[in-house]
Amino acid sequence: TSISAGYYHSLALKSDGTVWSWGRNASGQLGDGTTENRTTPIQVKNLKNITSISAGYEHSLALKSDGTVWSWGYNYYGQLGDGRTENRTTPVQVNNLASITSISAGYYHSLALKSDGTVWAWGNNGEGRLGDGTTENRTTPVQVEDLENITSISAGGYHSLALEGDGTVWAWGRNNYGQLGNETTTDKAIPAQVNNLTSITSISAGGIHSLALKNDGTVWAWGNNYYGRLGDGTTTNRTTPVQVENLENIISISAGGSHSLALKSDGTVWAWGNNG
């Protein structure tokens, strides 16, 4: 019923609530109790009743139907949220989280959205990507400051995005290429509103760029534009959103490390950026 591609591994969620994984397993990110790479899917151990999954750089997240979050894999920065920094080859429960409705795994940090519209973060806090006003790594979840009525979250490489119920987008963390969209290249340890964006229905944070989908089916992009990953016909970095050219009737978006994807209402897929 759902899939998620991490940097070196892949996850799939079955209709029976089990999770399956394959790819690189050096840090235990496949969750099968080993560090053996897998070229075919293997079931993640001790997980059931899962409703959502998210694969990060070398760690994995799963959301249970009871609103708890489970994690496994690389844990050097505390991105598993279990209060420790040891890698885990099988899932452990993230501490002090309940009533979660959505999850997102970044490179080395993790995000969770609560049913009350608040956002919680843990792991690497370089450049303030956890949004708690500090740059201190967190091994258990902390609340992202100044956010309420959030409906969607996305953890990028080194920055984070949140979509508010009023259609505005908020961003925090590393901003060296303008990926926070606030007309600066200054890092932010608390969320700042992305400039000139309204009526947004979906967001996606890439490695060092960001995408947003408007309710009119257009796509907007900002941040690093090497390889043309912003889709505006240039390779100029953008500190505020620009419209992706030649796209309409888009219903879904996904930002990768250095490329971007969009799904049209007619079922076709469109891509731009690094084509290596």
ZAMARGU-4260 file (C-alpha; in steps of 0.2 Angstrom, whole numbers, plus 5000, padded with zeros to 4 digits):
<rodrens>
0) 5000/5000/5000 | 5015/5012/5002 | 5033/5013/4997 | 5048/5024/5002 | 5066/5025/4995
5) 5080/5030/5006 | 5098/5034/5001 | 5104/5016/5000 | 5089/5005/5004 | 5070/5003/5000
10) 5055/5000/5011 | 5038/4993/5006 | 5022/4992/5017 | 5010/4978/5014 | 4991/4978/5016
15) 4993/4966/5031 | 5003/4980/5040 | 5020/4971/5038 | 5035/4980/5032 | 5048/4974/5019
20) 5065/4980/5015 | 5080/4978/5003 | 5096/4985/4998 | 5111/4991/5009 | 5111/4985/5027
25) 5127/4991/5034 | 5119/5000/5049 | 5104/4988/5051 | 5092/4999/5041 | 5083/4984/5034
30) 5078/4979/5051 | 5080/4960/5049 | 5092/4958/5064 | 5107/4958/5053 | 5119/4969/5043
35) 5119/4959/5028 | 5114/4967/5011 | 5098/4960/5003 | 5095/4960/4984 | 5077/4954/4987
40) 5064/4960/5000 | 5065/4953/5018 | 5052/4956/5032 | 5057/4969/5045 | 5056/4960/5062
45) 5043/4963/5076 | 5032/4975/5066 | 5014/4974/5063 | 4999/4985/5061 | 5010/4998/5052
50) 5001/5012/5043 | 5015/5023/5036 | 5034/5021/5032 | 5049/5033/5028 | 5067/5028/5023
55) 5081/5040/5028 | 5099/5040/5023 | 5103/5024/5033 | 5089/5023/5045 | 5070/5019/5044
60) 5054/5024/5052 | 5037/5016/5054 | 5021/5022/5061 | 5009/5010/5070 | 4990/5011/5070
65) 4991/5015/5088 | 5000/5032/5084 | 5017/5026/5090 | 5033/5027/5080 | 5046/5014/5078
70) 5064/5016/5070 | 5079/5006/5066 | 5096/5007/5057 | 5110/5021/5059 | 5109/5030/5076
75) 5125/5040/5078 | 5115/5056/5080 | 5101/5049/5089 | 5089/5049/5074 | 5081/5033/5080
80) 5074/5043/5095 | 5076/5029/5108 | 5087/5040/5119 | 5103/5031/5114 | 5116/5032/5099
85) 5119/5014/5095 | 5113/5007/5079 | 5098/4995/5079 | 5096/4981/5067 | 5078/4978/5073
90) 5064/4991/5077 | 5064/5001/5093 | 5050/5012/5099 | 5054/5031/5098 | 5052/5038/5116
95) 5038/5049/5122 | 5028/5050/5106 | 5009/5046/5104 | 4995/5051/5093 | 5007/5053/5078
100) 4998/5054/5061 | 5013/5056/5049 | 5032/5053/5049 | 5047/5059/5038 | 5065/5053/5039
105) 5079/5065/5033 | 5097/5061/5030 | 5101/5061/5049 | 5086/5068/5057 | 5068/5063/5059
110) 5051/5072/5060 | 5034/5067/5067 | 5017/5076/5065 | 5005/5074/5080 | 4986/5074/5079
115) 4986/5091/5087 | 4995/5099/5073 | 5012/5100/5082 | 5028/5094/5075 | 5042/5084/5084
120) 5060/5081/5079 | 5075/5071/5084 | 5092/5067/5078 | 5106/5078/5070 | 5102/5096/5074
125) 5116/5104/5064 | 5111/5121/5057 | 5095/5120/5067 | 5086/5107/5057 | 5076/5101/5072
130) 5068/5118/5074 | 5069/5119/5093 | 5080/5135/5093 | 5096/5126/5096 | 5109/5116/5087
135) 5110/5102/5100 | 5108/5084/5094 | 5093/5076/5102 | 5091/5057/5105 | 5073/5059/5110
140) 5059/5070/5101 | 5058/5089/5105 | 5044/5100/5099 | 5047/5111/5084 | 5045/5129/5090
145) 5031/5141/5084 | 5021/5128/5073 | 5003/5124/5075 | 4989/5118/5064 | 5002/5108/5053
150) 4995/5096/5041 | 5010/5089/5032 | 5029/5087/5035 | 5045/5083/5025 | 5062/5080/5031
155) 5076/5085/5018 | 5094/5082/5018 | 5099/5095/5031 | 5082/5105/5032 | 5064/5103/5036
160) 5047/5108/5029 | 5030/5109/5036 | 5013/5114/5028 | 5001/5123/5038 | 4982/5121/5037
165) 4981/5139/5029 | 4991/5133/5014 | 5007/5142/5019 | 5024/5133/5020 | 5037/5134/5034
170) 5055/5129/5034 | 5070/5128/5045 | 5088/5121/5046 | 5102/5123/5033 | 5099/5137/5021
175) 5116/5139/5012 | 5108/5137/4994 | 5091/5146/4999 | 5082/5130/5002 | 5072/5138/5016
180) 5064/5150/5003 | 5065/5166/5014 | 5076/5176/5002 | 5091/5173/5013 | 5105/5160/5014
185) 5105/5161/5033 | 5102/5145/5043 | 5087/5145/5054 | 5085/5135/5070 | 5066/5139/5071
190) 5054/5139/5057 | 5052/5154/5045 | 5038/5156/5032 | 5043/5152/5014 | 5040/5168/5004
195) 5026/5171/4992 | 5018/5154/4993 | 5000/5152/4997 | 4987/5138/4993 | 4999/5124/4994
200) 4993/5107/4996 | 5009/5096/4996 | 5027/5099/5000 | 5043/5089/4997 | 5061/5092/5004
205) 5075/5086/4994 | 5094/5085/4998 | 5097/5104/4996 | 5081/5110/4987 | 5062/5111/4990
210) 5046/5108/4981 | 5028/5113/4984 | 5012/5109/4974 | 4999/5122/4973 | 4980/5119/4972
215) 4980/5125/4954 | 4991/5110/4949 | 5007/5120/4947 | 5024/5116/4955 | 5036/5128/4964
220) 5054/5126/4968 | 5068/5134/4977 | 5086/5131/4984 | 5100/5123/4975 | 5098/5123/4956
225) 5114/5113/4950 | 5109/5102/4936 | 5092/5111/4934 | 5083/5102/4948 | 5072/5118/4951
230) 5065/5116/4933 | 5064/5134/4929 | 5075/5133/4914 | 5091/5139/4923 | 5104/5133/4934
235) 5103/5148/4946 | 5100/5145/4964 | 5084/5152/4971 | 5081/5159/4988 | 5062/5161/4985
240) 5051/5150/4975 | 5050/5150/4956 | 5037/5141/4946 | 5043/5125/4937 | 5041/5127/4919
245) 5029/5117/4907 | 5020/5108/4921 | 5001/5108/4925 | 4988/5097/4932 | 5001/5090/4944
250) 4994/5079/4959 | 5010/5073/4967 | 5028/5078/4969 | 5044/5071/4976 | 5061/5079/4978
255) 5077/5068/4977 | 5095/5072/4981 | 5098/5081/4965 | 5083/5078/4954 | 5064/5081/4955
260) 5048/5071/4950 | 5030/5076/4947 | 5014/5065/4944 | 5001/5072/4932 | 4982/5069/4934
265) 4983/5059/4917 | 4995/5046/4926 | 5011/5052/4917 | 5027/5056/4927 | 5038/5071/4923
270) 5056/5073/4929 | 5070/5086/4929 | 5088/5089/4936 | 5103/5077/4937 | 5101/5063/4925
275) 5117/5054/4929
</rodrens>
